[in-house]
Amino acid sequence: RLTLVLFLATLIAAFGSSFQYGYNVAAVNSPSEFMEAFYNKTYYERTNSYMSEFVLTLLWSVSVSMFPFGGFIGSLMVGPLVNKLGRKGTLLFNNIFSIVPAILMGCSKVARSFEMIIVSRLLVGICAGLSSNVVPMYLGELAPKNLRGALGVVPQLFITIGILVAQLFGLRSLLANEEGELQMLLGARPLCALAGRSCEPHSPPQPRPDPVSGTGSGRASKGAVQNSTYVYAVAPVARLPPWTPTLVGFRVCNQRGAWGALSTAPASRGAFQIYYYADQIYLRAGVNANHVQYVTAGTGAVNVLMTICAVFVVELLGRRFLILLGFSVCFAACGVLTAALALQDTISWMPYVSIACVIIYVVGHALGPSPIPAVLITEIFLQSSRPAAFMVGGSVHWLSNFTVGLIFPFIQTGLGAYSFILFGVICLLTTIYTFLVVPETKGKTFMEINQIFTKMNKVSEVHPEKEELRDFPPRALGL
């Protein structure tokens, strides 16, 4: 059952990290025209000339894409940091990549430096890359198996809430306007960072020690993990060399049985985000420029609502079904959106179809592709290889987002109405892959899931609970 301690631990961990992730996804979307003007004005003050249209577009694309590129770097840091500091220790260390960029972003306009915005986006991306991988891992290990899916979706819920808050702050009538309130929008980051990070020291420690690295509390919080099928007593372990966890992670991932599970992670995260340029999409769909901001905020509200639905249905419908449903909906939405954009100049009501397709895409993405992959990665890997799996899956996810954030404006210029064919193809391929490869993990223990992949890959029967320890002498492990 959901105890008070488990509920508070989930709330603190998700709000402390995931909310900022979502806020920074959308924080530069609504005020993009003002920020581009700030870039151009700053450049003129330095050189007495304005940027060319290509240079300005490229510089703005770099600013936007620095966030997912930082997420890629942060994902590469997951394995070493988690194995060295533990789950909670990594989240506390991540404060560095939250407070520093918040200060840089808040001071960027006063310093007349768009470079500070770019560096800030990179650092806060590292923060998001770490938290988006460590928080689901932490909550998945803390929760009992019957709540593991629902609690694993909560971080994504706070991401969507962060997106919505940024969209509301970005309304012209609130913060994003030409009278200088843009600085308040940028300066809101320190408040979000401080509010979120002040909660994390009070979250429970890692529920059990990692048998490889020795990190963790060595005991579980009784109220937090009551009835958990994962947390169990383990004898205290001796500290091993810092490079040992990395070697163990690669060794486990190199086993044939684990590769079947590992290949699931990148494919599940294959749906590229289109939210970075939501305003431009609506403008191309024919929405009045003065109303775009409200349509974008409405889409954010739909995203939050559907993610709340995912929290309640993931244990009822299962992970595999939601992945298949979500990607199928996204594929259909991309196909119809392409046709609608191509015909919107000839049929008067096509712009409304385009708007509906974007909203439907968001609905599908919120049900499956956004929240479920992190839950799957937590469930299909054993503890020793889980950090390495999150590192690989998160790296593919963030590198894909970086690529899209950098080249999407040019794709949109070159392909026009057919820009979203790329997204549709990826959604279709991922749907097929999930149907053929990904099993259902709902209501199963980590060991049962591991055995499913063992049989799928035709590996001889092993004992996963002993596999993590078998290559180390008992004395080194303190057993």
Secondary structure as a PSIPRED ss2 file (coil, helix, strand):
# PSIPRED VFORMAT (PSIPRED V4.0)

   1 R C   1.000  0.000  0.000
   2 L C   1.000  0.000  0.000
   3 T C   1.000  0.000  0.000
   4 L H   0.000  1.000  0.000
   5 V H   0.000  1.000  0.000
   6 L H   0.000  1.000  0.000
   7 F H   0.000  1.000  0.000
   8 L H   0.000  1.000  0.000
   9 A H   0.000  1.000  0.000
  10 T H   0.000  1.000  0.000
  11 L H   0.000  1.000  0.000
  12 I H   0.000  1.000  0.000
  13 A H   0.000  1.000  0.000
  14 A H   0.000  1.000  0.000
  15 F H   0.000  1.000  0.000
  16 G H   0.000  1.000  0.000
  17 S H   0.000  1.000  0.000
  18 S H   0.000  1.000  0.000
  19 F H   0.000  1.000  0.000
  20 Q H   0.000  1.000  0.000
  21 Y H   0.000  1.000  0.000
  22 G H   0.000  1.000  0.000
  23 Y H   0.000  1.000  0.000
  24 N H   0.000  1.000  0.000
  25 V H   0.000  1.000  0.000
  26 A H   0.000  1.000  0.000
  27 A C   1.000  0.000  0.000
  28 V C   1.000  0.000  0.000
  29 N C   1.000  0.000  0.000
  30 S C   1.000  0.000  0.000
  31 P C   1.000  0.000  0.000
  32 S H   0.000  1.000  0.000
  33 E H   0.000  1.000  0.000
  34 F H   0.000  1.000  0.000
  35 M H   0.000  1.000  0.000
  36 E H   0.000  1.000  0.000
  37 A H   0.000  1.000  0.000
  38 F H   0.000  1.000  0.000
  39 Y H   0.000  1.000  0.000
  40 N H   0.000  1.000  0.000
  41 K H   0.000  1.000  0.000
  42 T H   0.000  1.000  0.000
  43 Y H   0.000  1.000  0.000
  44 Y H   0.000  1.000  0.000
  45 E H   0.000  1.000  0.000
  46 R H   0.000  1.000  0.000
  47 T H   0.000  1.000  0.000
  48 N C   1.000  0.000  0.000
  49 S C   1.000  0.000  0.000
  50 Y C   1.000  0.000  0.000
  51 M C   1.000  0.000  0.000
  52 S C   1.000  0.000  0.000
  53 E H   0.000  1.000  0.000
  54 F H   0.000  1.000  0.000
  55 V H   0.000  1.000  0.000
  56 L H   0.000  1.000  0.000
  57 T H   0.000  1.000  0.000
  58 L H   0.000  1.000  0.000
  59 L H   0.000  1.000  0.000
  60 W H   0.000  1.000  0.000
  61 S H   0.000  1.000  0.000
  62 V H   0.000  1.000  0.000
  63 S H   0.000  1.000  0.000
  64 V H   0.000  1.000  0.000
  65 S H   0.000  1.000  0.000
  66 M H   0.000  1.000  0.000
  67 F H   0.000  1.000  0.000
  68 P H   0.000  1.000  0.000
  69 F H   0.000  1.000  0.000
  70 G H   0.000  1.000  0.000
  71 G H   0.000  1.000  0.000
  72 F H   0.000  1.000  0.000
  73 I H   0.000  1.000  0.000
  74 G H   0.000  1.000  0.000
  75 S H   0.000  1.000  0.000
  76 L H   0.000  1.000  0.000
  77 M C   1.000  0.000  0.000
  78 V H   0.000  1.000  0.000
  79 G H   0.000  1.000  0.000
  80 P H   0.000  1.000  0.000
  81 L H   0.000  1.000  0.000
  82 V H   0.000  1.000  0.000
  83 N H   0.000  1.000  0.000
  84 K H   0.000  1.000  0.000
  85 L H   0.000  1.000  0.000
  86 G H   0.000  1.000  0.000
  87 R H   0.000  1.000  0.000
  88 K H   0.000  1.000  0.000
  89 G H   0.000  1.000  0.000
  90 T H   0.000  1.000  0.000
  91 L H   0.000  1.000  0.000
  92 L H   0.000  1.000  0.000
  93 F H   0.000  1.000  0.000
  94 N C   1.000  0.000  0.000
  95 N C   1.000  0.000  0.000
  96 I H   0.000  1.000  0.000
  97 F H   0.000  1.000  0.000
  98 S H   0.000  1.000  0.000
  99 I H   0.000  1.000  0.000
 100 V H   0.000  1.000  0.000
 101 P H   0.000  1.000  0.000
 102 A H   0.000  1.000  0.000
 103 I H   0.000  1.000  0.000
 104 L H   0.000  1.000  0.000
 105 M H   0.000  1.000  0.000
 106 G H   0.000  1.000  0.000
 107 C H   0.000  1.000  0.000
 108 S C   1.000  0.000  0.000
 109 K C   1.000  0.000  0.000
 110 V C   1.000  0.000  0.000
 111 A C   1.000  0.000  0.000
 112 R C   1.000  0.000  0.000
 113 S C   1.000  0.000  0.000
 114 F H   0.000  1.000  0.000
 115 E H   0.000  1.000  0.000
 116 M H   0.000  1.000  0.000
 117 I H   0.000  1.000  0.000
 118 I H   0.000  1.000  0.000
 119 V H   0.000  1.000  0.000
 120 S H   0.000  1.000  0.000
 121 R H   0.000  1.000  0.000
 122 L H   0.000  1.000  0.000
 123 L H   0.000  1.000  0.000
 124 V H   0.000  1.000  0.000
 125 G H   0.000  1.000  0.000
 126 I H   0.000  1.000  0.000
 127 C H   0.000  1.000  0.000
 128 A H   0.000  1.000  0.000
 129 G H   0.000  1.000  0.000
 130 L H   0.000  1.000  0.000
 131 S H   0.000  1.000  0.000
 132 S H   0.000  1.000  0.000
 133 N H   0.000  1.000  0.000
 134 V H   0.000  1.000  0.000
 135 V H   0.000  1.000  0.000
 136 P H   0.000  1.000  0.000
 137 M H   0.000  1.000  0.000
 138 Y H   0.000  1.000  0.000
 139 L H   0.000  1.000  0.000
 140 G H   0.000  1.000  0.000
 141 E H   0.000  1.000  0.000
 142 L H   0.000  1.000  0.000
 143 A C   1.000  0.000  0.000
 144 P C   1.000  0.000  0.000
 145 K C   1.000  0.000  0.000
 146 N C   1.000  0.000  0.000
 147 L C   1.000  0.000  0.000
 148 R H   0.000  1.000  0.000
 149 G H   0.000  1.000  0.000
 150 A H   0.000  1.000  0.000
 151 L H   0.000  1.000  0.000
 152 G H   0.000  1.000  0.000
 153 V H   0.000  1.000  0.000
 154 V H   0.000  1.000  0.000
 155 P H   0.000  1.000  0.000
 156 Q H   0.000  1.000  0.000
 157 L H   0.000  1.000  0.000
 158 F H   0.000  1.000  0.000
 159 I H   0.000  1.000  0.000
 160 T H   0.000  1.000  0.000
 161 I H   0.000  1.000  0.000
 162 G H   0.000  1.000  0.000
 163 I H   0.000  1.000  0.000
 164 L H   0.000  1.000  0.000
 165 V H   0.000  1.000  0.000
 166 A H   0.000  1.000  0.000
 167 Q H   0.000  1.000  0.000
 168 L H   0.000  1.000  0.000
 169 F H   0.000  1.000  0.000
 170 G C   1.000  0.000  0.000
 171 L C   1.000  0.000  0.000
 172 R C   1.000  0.000  0.000
 173 S C   1.000  0.000  0.000
 174 L C   1.000  0.000  0.000
 175 L C   1.000  0.000  0.000
 176 A C   1.000  0.000  0.000
 177 N C   1.000  0.000  0.000
 178 E C   1.000  0.000  0.000
 179 E C   1.000  0.000  0.000
 180 G C   1.000  0.000  0.000
 181 E C   1.000  0.000  0.000
 182 L H   0.000  1.000  0.000
 183 Q H   0.000  1.000  0.000
 184 M H   0.000  1.000  0.000
 185 L H   0.000  1.000  0.000
 186 L H   0.000  1.000  0.000
 187 G H   0.000  1.000  0.000
 188 A H   0.000  1.000  0.000
 189 R H   0.000  1.000  0.000
 190 P H   0.000  1.000  0.000
 191 L H   0.000  1.000  0.000
 192 C H   0.000  1.000  0.000
 193 A H   0.000  1.000  0.000
 194 L H   0.000  1.000  0.000
 195 A H   0.000  1.000  0.000
 196 G H   0.000  1.000  0.000
 197 R H   0.000  1.000  0.000
 198 S C   1.000  0.000  0.000
 199 C C   1.000  0.000  0.000
 200 E H   0.000  1.000  0.000
 201 P H   0.000  1.000  0.000
 202 H H   0.000  1.000  0.000
 203 S C   1.000  0.000  0.000
 204 P C   1.000  0.000  0.000
 205 P C   1.000  0.000  0.000
 206 Q C   1.000  0.000  0.000
 207 P C   1.000  0.000  0.000
 208 R C   1.000  0.000  0.000
 209 P C   1.000  0.000  0.000
 210 D C   1.000  0.000  0.000
 211 P C   1.000  0.000  0.000
 212 V C   1.000  0.000  0.000
 213 S C   1.000  0.000  0.000
 214 G C   1.000  0.000  0.000
 215 T C   1.000  0.000  0.000
 216 G C   1.000  0.000  0.000
 217 S C   1.000  0.000  0.000
 218 G C   1.000  0.000  0.000
 219 R C   1.000  0.000  0.000
 220 A C   1.000  0.000  0.000
 221 S C   1.000  0.000  0.000
 222 K C   1.000  0.000  0.000
 223 G C   1.000  0.000  0.000
 224 A C   1.000  0.000  0.000
 225 V C   1.000  0.000  0.000
 226 Q C   1.000  0.000  0.000
 227 N C   1.000  0.000  0.000
 228 S C   1.000  0.000  0.000
 229 T C   1.000  0.000  0.000
 230 Y C   1.000  0.000  0.000
 231 V C   1.000  0.000  0.000
 232 Y C   1.000  0.000  0.000
 233 A C   1.000  0.000  0.000
 234 V C   1.000  0.000  0.000
 235 A C   1.000  0.000  0.000
 236 P C   1.000  0.000  0.000
 237 V C   1.000  0.000  0.000
 238 A C   1.000  0.000  0.000
 239 R C   1.000  0.000  0.000
 240 L C   1.000  0.000  0.000
 241 P C   1.000  0.000  0.000
 242 P C   1.000  0.000  0.000
 243 W C   1.000  0.000  0.000
 244 T H   0.000  1.000  0.000
 245 P H   0.000  1.000  0.000
 246 T H   0.000  1.000  0.000
 247 L H   0.000  1.000  0.000
 248 V H   0.000  1.000  0.000
 249 G H   0.000  1.000  0.000
 250 F H   0.000  1.000  0.000
 251 R H   0.000  1.000  0.000
 252 V H   0.000  1.000  0.000
 253 C H   0.000  1.000  0.000
 254 N C   1.000  0.000  0.000
 255 Q C   1.000  0.000  0.000
 256 R H   0.000  1.000  0.000
 257 G H   0.000  1.000  0.000
 258 A H   0.000  1.000  0.000
 259 W H   0.000  1.000  0.000
 260 G H   0.000  1.000  0.000
 261 A H   0.000  1.000  0.000
 262 L H   0.000  1.000  0.000
 263 S C   1.000  0.000  0.000
 264 T H   0.000  1.000  0.000
 265 A H   0.000  1.000  0.000
 266 P H   0.000  1.000  0.000
 267 A H   0.000  1.000  0.000
 268 S H   0.000  1.000  0.000
 269 R C   1.000  0.000  0.000
 270 G C   1.000  0.000  0.000
 271 A C   1.000  0.000  0.000
 272 F C   1.000  0.000  0.000
 273 Q C   1.000  0.000  0.000
 274 I C   1.000  0.000  0.000
 275 Y H   0.000  1.000  0.000
 276 Y H   0.000  1.000  0.000
 277 Y H   0.000  1.000  0.000
 278 A H   0.000  1.000  0.000
 279 D H   0.000  1.000  0.000
 280 Q H   0.000  1.000  0.000
 281 I H   0.000  1.000  0.000
 282 Y H   0.000  1.000  0.000
 283 L H   0.000  1.000  0.000
 284 R H   0.000  1.000  0.000
 285 A C   1.000  0.000  0.000
 286 G C   1.000  0.000  0.000
 287 V C   1.000  0.000  0.000
 288 N C   1.000  0.000  0.000
 289 A C   1.000  0.000  0.000
 290 N C   1.000  0.000  0.000
 291 H C   1.000  0.000  0.000
 292 V H   0.000  1.000  0.000
 293 Q H   0.000  1.000  0.000
 294 Y H   0.000  1.000  0.000
 295 V H   0.000  1.000  0.000
 296 T H   0.000  1.000  0.000
 297 A H   0.000  1.000  0.000
 298 G H   0.000  1.000  0.000
 299 T H   0.000  1.000  0.000
 300 G H   0.000  1.000  0.000
 301 A H   0.000  1.000  0.000
 302 V H   0.000  1.000  0.000
 303 N H   0.000  1.000  0.000
 304 V H   0.000  1.000  0.000
 305 L H   0.000  1.000  0.000
 306 M H   0.000  1.000  0.000
 307 T H   0.000  1.000  0.000
 308 I H   0.000  1.000  0.000
 309 C H   0.000  1.000  0.000
 310 A H   0.000  1.000  0.000
 311 V H   0.000  1.000  0.000
 312 F H   0.000  1.000  0.000
 313 V H   0.000  1.000  0.000
 314 V H   0.000  1.000  0.000
 315 E H   0.000  1.000  0.000
 316 L H   0.000  1.000  0.000
 317 L H   0.000  1.000  0.000
 318 G C   1.000  0.000  0.000
 319 R H   0.000  1.000  0.000
 320 R H   0.000  1.000  0.000
 321 F H   0.000  1.000  0.000
 322 L H   0.000  1.000  0.000
 323 I H   0.000  1.000  0.000
 324 L H   0.000  1.000  0.000
 325 L H   0.000  1.000  0.000
 326 G H   0.000  1.000  0.000
 327 F H   0.000  1.000  0.000
 328 S H   0.000  1.000  0.000
 329 V H   0.000  1.000  0.000
 330 C H   0.000  1.000  0.000
 331 F H   0.000  1.000  0.000
 332 A H   0.000  1.000  0.000
 333 A H   0.000  1.000  0.000
 334 C H   0.000  1.000  0.000
 335 G H   0.000  1.000  0.000
 336 V H   0.000  1.000  0.000
 337 L H   0.000  1.000  0.000
 338 T H   0.000  1.000  0.000
 339 A H   0.000  1.000  0.000
 340 A H   0.000  1.000  0.000
 341 L H   0.000  1.000  0.000
 342 A H   0.000  1.000  0.000
 343 L H   0.000  1.000  0.000
 344 Q C   1.000  0.000  0.000
 345 D C   1.000  0.000  0.000
 346 T C   1.000  0.000  0.000
 347 I C   1.000  0.000  0.000
 348 S C   1.000  0.000  0.000
 349 W C   1.000  0.000  0.000
 350 M H   0.000  1.000  0.000
 351 P H   0.000  1.000  0.000
 352 Y H   0.000  1.000  0.000
 353 V H   0.000  1.000  0.000
 354 S H   0.000  1.000  0.000
 355 I H   0.000  1.000  0.000
 356 A H   0.000  1.000  0.000
 357 C H   0.000  1.000  0.000
 358 V H   0.000  1.000  0.000
 359 I H   0.000  1.000  0.000
 360 I H   0.000  1.000  0.000
 361 Y H   0.000  1.000  0.000
 362 V H   0.000  1.000  0.000
 363 V H   0.000  1.000  0.000
 364 G H   0.000  1.000  0.000
 365 H H   0.000  1.000  0.000
 366 A H   0.000  1.000  0.000
 367 L H   0.000  1.000  0.000
 368 G C   1.000  0.000  0.000
 369 P C   1.000  0.000  0.000
 370 S C   1.000  0.000  0.000
 371 P C   1.000  0.000  0.000
 372 I H   0.000  1.000  0.000
 373 P H   0.000  1.000  0.000
 374 A H   0.000  1.000  0.000
 375 V H   0.000  1.000  0.000
 376 L H   0.000  1.000  0.000
 377 I H   0.000  1.000  0.000
 378 T H   0.000  1.000  0.000
 379 E H   0.000  1.000  0.000
 380 I H   0.000  1.000  0.000
 381 F C   1.000  0.000  0.000
 382 L C   1.000  0.000  0.000
 383 Q C   1.000  0.000  0.000
 384 S C   1.000  0.000  0.000
 385 S C   1.000  0.000  0.000
 386 R H   0.000  1.000  0.000
 387 P H   0.000  1.000  0.000
 388 A H   0.000  1.000  0.000
 389 A H   0.000  1.000  0.000
 390 F H   0.000  1.000  0.000
 391 M H   0.000  1.000  0.000
 392 V H   0.000  1.000  0.000
 393 G H   0.000  1.000  0.000
 394 G H   0.000  1.000  0.000
 395 S H   0.000  1.000  0.000
 396 V H   0.000  1.000  0.000
 397 H H   0.000  1.000  0.000
 398 W H   0.000  1.000  0.000
 399 L H   0.000  1.000  0.000
 400 S H   0.000  1.000  0.000
 401 N H   0.000  1.000  0.000
 402 F H   0.000  1.000  0.000
 403 T H   0.000  1.000  0.000
 404 V H   0.000  1.000  0.000
 405 G H   0.000  1.000  0.000
 406 L H   0.000  1.000  0.000
 407 I H   0.000  1.000  0.000
 408 F H   0.000  1.000  0.000
 409 P H   0.000  1.000  0.000
 410 F H   0.000  1.000  0.000
 411 I H   0.000  1.000  0.000
 412 Q H   0.000  1.000  0.000
 413 T H   0.000  1.000  0.000
 414 G H   0.000  1.000  0.000
 415 L H   0.000  1.000  0.000
 416 G H   0.000  1.000  0.000
 417 A H   0.000  1.000  0.000
 418 Y H   0.000  1.000  0.000
 419 S C   1.000  0.000  0.000
 420 F C   1.000  0.000  0.000
 421 I H   0.000  1.000  0.000
 422 L H   0.000  1.000  0.000
 423 F H   0.000  1.000  0.000
 424 G H   0.000  1.000  0.000
 425 V H   0.000  1.000  0.000
 426 I H   0.000  1.000  0.000
 427 C H   0.000  1.000  0.000
 428 L H   0.000  1.000  0.000
 429 L H   0.000  1.000  0.000
 430 T H   0.000  1.000  0.000
 431 T H   0.000  1.000  0.000
 432 I H   0.000  1.000  0.000
 433 Y H   0.000  1.000  0.000
 434 T H   0.000  1.000  0.000
 435 F H   0.000  1.000  0.000
 436 L H   0.000  1.000  0.000
 437 V H   0.000  1.000  0.000
 438 V C   1.000  0.000  0.000
 439 P C   1.000  0.000  0.000
 440 E C   1.000  0.000  0.000
 441 T C   1.000  0.000  0.000
 442 K C   1.000  0.000  0.000
 443 G C   1.000  0.000  0.000
 444 K C   1.000  0.000  0.000
 445 T C   1.000  0.000  0.000
 446 F H   0.000  1.000  0.000
 447 M H   0.000  1.000  0.000
 448 E H   0.000  1.000  0.000
 449 I H   0.000  1.000  0.000
 450 N H   0.000  1.000  0.000
 451 Q H   0.000  1.000  0.000
 452 I H   0.000  1.000  0.000
 453 F H   0.000  1.000  0.000
 454 T H   0.000  1.000  0.000
 455 K H   0.000  1.000  0.000
 456 M H   0.000  1.000  0.000
 457 N C   1.000  0.000  0.000
 458 K C   1.000  0.000  0.000
 459 V C   1.000  0.000  0.000
 460 S C   1.000  0.000  0.000
 461 E C   1.000  0.000  0.000
 462 V C   1.000  0.000  0.000
 463 H C   1.000  0.000  0.000
 464 P H   0.000  1.000  0.000
 465 E H   0.000  1.000  0.000
 466 K H   0.000  1.000  0.000
 467 E H   0.000  1.000  0.000
 468 E C   1.000  0.000  0.000
 469 L C   1.000  0.000  0.000
 470 R C   1.000  0.000  0.000
 471 D C   1.000  0.000  0.000
 472 F C   1.000  0.000  0.000
 473 P C   1.000  0.000  0.000
 474 P H   0.000  1.000  0.000
 475 R H   0.000  1.000  0.000
 476 A H   0.000  1.000  0.000
 477 L H   0.000  1.000  0.000
 478 G C   1.000  0.000  0.000
 479 L C   1.000  0.000  0.000
